């Protein structure tokens, strides 16, 4: 999705819209890497000030070991398995291990950390299914190392002094990943169990609650480990159920044979459950060709190596290792525009200048070239009950998530209205599909040009769509599930207009460029 604001979408960015735009300049992986790096620097500062007592030499050596060994082992294993290394992922894993294991010069401790680093890198390849790792690498490395007795993960990031930067860092990551609810379910379940046990042990309720958050790795675990995108099930309800299960296993003490309660064991169980519930492994996509949708929009088609399971309205994440010199990293998310029954996988992309490195990679593809799809997910899906009416609002290329609903026939038997905001009639993507949709389609163009035949023009006083204008266009908006798709700026203003118009059930899908 291009970050350009659509006509009629609204005035200046709200605080949330501005934050979306700023954070949208970074992929989830890049943002997590930056936040973890800032926390690592903060931990060194705390030690220098006396708030931590590891010792600067120990911490620096520990940091260099974790980063250097995970990076080097990841690149070596990538050569061995003949795949492109993901350097950003290896650095994230190294930083996570830095916070899991105690900084020390003791030989056994150093050997244990080194083993965890190598095992974490190896798990991405050895414990993988169809090119996608099943378990969180840092948790896998820490768990197996603990079994050897060389070292045990202490999760020392759960230190009161770290909270001052840890909390805002986690909130930033959860806001970007849209995983507040999942993290909250886990945190409430785990904290309730831990706090209850501490109260039974004689602590006051306030002190028990404080220790649950300040001396247990609840927040670090929820923000950086549990919500790792590649090890999550695809649907929100699955993620929430998983968070509750992991919260119980995280908090309840147990000791069964060689297995004992630990955060890494709880996470690995959750990873296994997520794997069983989701798209099993990555999918190779063979480039089939392109179709010009408008002068500035292109549809890309790929033939998957095996059938792809998805629900209309979901997205697919592509791994584009050819992308270089891009702060967003090499993974990009695209809305699926075809039907789940189609032979080809399709994406609609705005390809007007300036073209990002990722788009240049797509535009340079030749028939037969391959890319990898790493995951499918998202909850921008229609209500299960076909009797529930819906209003679909699209700003510009924000039309793409709705195309899958149209292609699959999911709107034919439903009371649906689609409102599309575009720059001009020439910039209306998928005009043919919209004409054949069989639903009421309203189009507003910024330049006043008439929409294509069979598509009704939407008009209102003024240039911006507000609540009053939206209610005039769709008088029964309060009875409909309202979906809004577009850039962060467009989504923020259109969401505000929908609320003003009386919408009670809102679903949003914002894209900030790729």
Secondary structure, DSSP 8 states (H G I E B T S, - for coil): ---S--TTS-SS--HHHHHHHHHTTS-HHHHHHHHHHHHHHHHHHHHHHTSS-S-HHHHHHHHHHHHHHHHHHHHHHHHHHTS---HHHHHHHHHHHHHHS-----HHHHHHHHHHHHHHHHHHHHTEETTEESS-HHHHHHHHHHHHTS-----TT--GGGHHHHHHHHHHHHHHHT-HHHHHHHHHHHHHHHHHHHHHTT--HHHHHHHHHHSSTHHHIIIIIIT-GGGS-SSHHHHHHHHHHHHHHHHS--EETTEE--HHHHHHHHHHHHHHHS--S-EEEEEEEEEEEETTEEEEEEEESS-----TT-EEEEE-TT--S-TT-SEEEEEB-S-TT-SEEEEEEE--SS--HHHHHHHH--TT-EEEEEEEE------SSTTS-EEEEEEGGGGHHHHHHHHTTTTTTS-EEEEEEESSGGG-TTHHHHHTS-SEEEEEETT-----TT-EE---SSSS--HHHHHHH-TTGGGSEEEEEEEHHHHHHHHHHHHHTT--EEEEEEE---
